[in-house]
Amino acid sequence: MNVVASIFPIYLITKLFVSNVTYLVPPNVNIHTYEPTLQDILKVKNANYFVGAGYIINPWERKITLLSNAKYIDLSKGANLIFINGEVDPHYWNSPKEVLYIYKRVLKNYFPNETGYKNIKSLDKLFENTFKTCKIKVFITTHPAWRYLARDYHLKQITLSQENYISPLELANIERAIKKYHIKAILAIPKYYSKLAEYLSKKYHLKIYYVNPCIFGNKTTTYIDVMRYNIKVFAKAMECEVKGK
Ligand SMILES: [Zn+2]
C-alpha cells in the first residue's frame, strides 16, 4: 500500500497509524504559501491513498485528486474547525486532541492501528495533565499556530503580528496582557522573524523560546517527538510541570 500525504504536518499525523507514507510538500518550507510542482503531482498518480489537510485549507489538493486515481482522505473532516472572520484556521494538527478526533472520525476507517491510537491518547493526557499545572495560562506567539491547542487545553493565545506595523492600541493591549498575566516568555518560530518580539523581549525581559508547529524536521521525525518537544517549551514559558512522558 502506497500512501502520500500533502503537507508535512499531515504526513506526521498519518505516520502515527500507517508506516508506508511519504509527503509532497517537504518540511522546513512555508506550508501556507507552498504549492506542489508537476513533479510532485505525478508522485500521487500511483498512490493508493492521498491524505490531505482539506480543500478548505489547501485548494491545490483538489487539482491533485482530479489528476490521480488515489482515494482522497480529508483530515479536516475529523477536526473541530475554528473559523476566524469566515476563514478557517488551518493549524488543527498542533493539538493532540484534534488528532485523536481525526483518528476516531476519519483515519480509523482506513488505517486502524491500536498502537497508534494508544500513543496519541497518552500524548493527549500528557498535554491535559501538564497544562492543568501551569501558573500562567496565557502565551504570546509570533505565529498564530496554536489556537486549537489553546481552545482544547483551556489556554489563551496572544499573537504578535508579523508585519512591521502594529497599531498603538494593539501594542497597548499586548503590553497590558504581559503585565496582567505576568508573562515571562515569547514563543517564536524559526524563520518567522518578528521585530516586535525583539522589542518586547528587551523591554520586559522576556525570554524567547522556539516551538515547532509541525513544519520542521525530516523523514524520520515523528508527531510524538515534535509534540513532546513543544510541551517542554510551553511548560518553561508558562511555568507548568511536565506530567508524564
Ligand atoms: Zn502556520
Boltz pocket constraint, residues with backbone or C-beta under 6 A from the ligand:
constraints:
  - pocket:
      binder: B
      contacts: [[A, 32], [A, 91], [A, 143], [A, 144], [A, 145], [A, 213]]
      max_distance: 6.0
